């Protein structure tokens, strides 16, 4: 694997980018906090990352904060309750990305189509290189400047993890449109918004890279899952 970290400052916000190239899509992984599925099973991103020897990790979709929305991890279907109009990110066996709508396909069909991981937070940011965030959708989230976490794919086995600071004197945070524009500038073909706010955390070699703003002493918010790169 090859991982390159860069820091940007745009829209009065510090943005951390991990450019990732791997030999196999199997190195792009997910982990459940405390190695268990459950709405109340949480841990800090750095602790979960350490438990699975992650080289690089970001927080996931924090599925436990919601009662609906598909949850598929490592090919295992944990939750198949659809949320009307919900946009999900699907990662397939070959490492490719797709943004789907839960109203149009069942979780079981996604499994049958080869889905390995499905995240239900969103919205989708970029599809086929084009920005798909609609200012009329997700109004509260789209217009507010917040810490953000996103994942994108540039090409085969070539990914980016993006985390922005926010809610501080040093960093205002990003709107979803600003995040989409930034991801597009990196050349991604597909990009998806994961859980943000106090959850937004990037960990590299057991070190928290960004400045989480959850209000806890070490800044991190406990979440239910992570996305990571590891062996």
Phi, psi and omega in degrees: 000154175229126180231126179238125180260136177224152177238133179240159172228105181221150180052042179057034185218137173276129183236131182252129183235128172251115177267123192235128172234130183231155178283334183221139178296346179294345179279348172270110191231171172229159177215142174270141178301136181057021178056033182218146176267134177168146184295333183254013179263104185227161174198164178289148182306316182296324180290317177295320178300317180296323184292338180247012180056042179292138172282317181220140180211151169227161174295154181264225184263359180051053185306331184291350179277358182225154179268341182239171181107134183298142172229110174232127179223130179053037177079003180259127179272112180262326181216128182242015179281114183283149173246121187306126177078002183290128176267128180244155169260127176250128173248123185266173183303327181276004178088000180283159182249151170210141174258122182237166176249127183298339178287347188249351182204145181273161178297322179296322178295324178296318176301314181296334179276358177101016179293132176258319178226138174226127180248136182238078172231277173081191005280176170296145182254316184221139177222126183053037177083354182255142178290131182241006176289127179255123182299338179278346178260155177049044192307311184298315183286324185291324186268344182274143175270121185216164165300145184224152171229133180214157177231144180215163177234133178262318183200184181303123179059027180231111189234166170226138167254133181231129176227133176245147171283177178173173178059035179217168178293334182275330183221125181286321187108171185242146166281166178296325178293318177297320177297317179297316179298321179294314179298320178298322179295337177279349178091018182288150177266326175225139177215148186218139180274122176263184181300138182238212182063224181294346179282336189297114183212137172238132181236130177230121181051049176069012178245130175286121187275321184265194181237083180300149185232058181268349181096351177283166185300322179261003173089338185276146172260138177289132182229173187266349184195162176226163167246136184210167173247127182190170181267000000 
